[in-house]
């Protein structure tokens, strides 16, 4: 299935090794992770050894080799968010979802990520859920946000 | 848009665009930057467009979605011209009143005006708001007047006139000496003289040369590069073009963080528009000079802010630094002469060409010229982006512009320079902010992050935070950084968790000095700064953790307890219901208690309590 997703992306590249990081970004945007067959296809197309493709995919934090959950929660742990309690939010989420940063819940619903800085420092602590920014977060607001997202999912599946 | 075949065509275009804009009776400048979007500026813009259309005012009112205005704390915010009227924390519900009162009848909606916290007065004009008053917004001020998505707005404001001037009437050497005379130094952290860098790159052997814009703003707590690139991408492009002409480069790259999606989008759009207008590509403005720019996205590696690591990343490789015995101006990207400057540095170039080196050098201190943008964040009232002449005292930035403490708790330090910088105590707040003064005090200007810390910030925890950050971001190539940071973090973590000893503290200082001297690149060399500066100015906090097993700021979880003040507790039950760990008990209208065995110290009870009855000790 994933082959369909990234075939179009590979058609647009010229085949130069310098395109590697850009291509990996594009594939991840489509597939939400980097599937093994995609890495193999990229290696062939750009003429970069597979081991080097894998090394790059592993080195950079933005890339993930495992599928992400249905919802992506990103907690900013930048300095400005940290002094306003951002790291405490990460601990709290970790406890609530029973996963560490970088992991996905066993039901595949939530992936938790910590990011160094989102550049919205004035509004910290910042949490991003599925691309939407939540400013001035607190542990209790966050708990409610997760609960309402879960409730919404249950409602959706009940009607499905 | 038509292709500009020469400088005269560009002038004509600018004139036409200016006339177009003069037709409007008023202009609403709404900040639509990442920060204000997070506070909801998107829906305000929508509501305003709808309302203006509903009242049939499209030909009279110009709605301009702009980049960052700086005063993020007040977002979503707007400025209405004429009148320079400043409205903050605007909601879609406010929009009909703004249209019918201000836009139609020139009346100010007072409740949306900024209220000065000291005098309690309502302030109407943006220029009178204390946050803006003490600033010199040479670079950031342009954000308000251009639409980042519209090249014609930049051109209407005199954009690309510096490029035209350089291409028609200056030799590359003249450009370089103008930049040298201005005293411009790199805004990314190092403070290396920009003109000297260009001169070395021009002199370097090689036909193919490159220019790079470093927009990999990795320092947590700094976001001025994002705001400049998002808000005014053409000024950065124009700066790069002038630099490319001066050193003799044909290709440029903007290396931007993937965490800044709007900056990626705006710079890509700017490049394609500039190409269509004949300002990028072959034979620019008919001068014979050819140059093009590509956007490359970073992928979340802090070390890629380091020039050699960044260049490896542009080549599509793992971002590991290399020793700099041969400088990148001689052998950089693909082994060819390369000039790398930061976003803010490039953005300063067109102004210097247009207004002259003397104009730029008139601002600042003896060795640090011009203005610098700082991201003022943390426990300060007015958070946002601040631009001041170099040499402005920290006190002016934190207290006059920043408005002092956010919540009444005393400010005790400001952290400057990101993970490579240090924490400066209030005794140092009279220091003029310039490259030399801050580095002598054990910190650095760095990329310009300023995180304000108050009594609720634990300085040992801050040191631990930066060590954890840097250990995680160390690429692992050299041992002093890889192993040294790991050991330092172990010692500092022990201190924050109540296992610290005086002997280990001495070892910490010893390891810190070794990492400083022996690491390969700037990441490692500067990594001990947060530890060394907190030890230098806040040793008493380390002592409290080690000798008394106490965290004075109430941050380090292993050393604190949550309890309820029975006098203040009204027994409302808010904390009891909110506690996810069922650690709170008590009858209704009776003081509650926290079970220390069950308490996870998450702080939810304190967030929920309206009577400040939850005490952390």
Interface residues (C-beta under 8 A of the other chain):
Chain A: X16 X17 X18 X19 X20 X21 X22 X24 X25 X46 X48 X52 X55 X56 X59 X60 X61 X62 X63 X77 X78 X79 X80 X81 X82 X83 X84 X85 X87 X88 X91 X92 X95 X96 X115 X116 X117 X118 X119 X120 X121 X122 X123 X124 X126 X133 X134 X135 X138 X139 X140 X141 X143
Chain B: X34 X35 X37 X38 X39 X72 X73 X75 X217 X218 X219 X220 X221 X222 X223 X226 X227 X257 X258 X259 X260 X296 X297 X298 X299 X300 X301 X302 X313 X314 X315 X316 X317 X318 X319 X375 X376 X377 X378 X379 X383 X384 X415 X418 X419 X449 X451 X453 X457 X462 X465 X466 X469 X473 X475 X578 X580 X600 X602 X603 X604 X607 X608
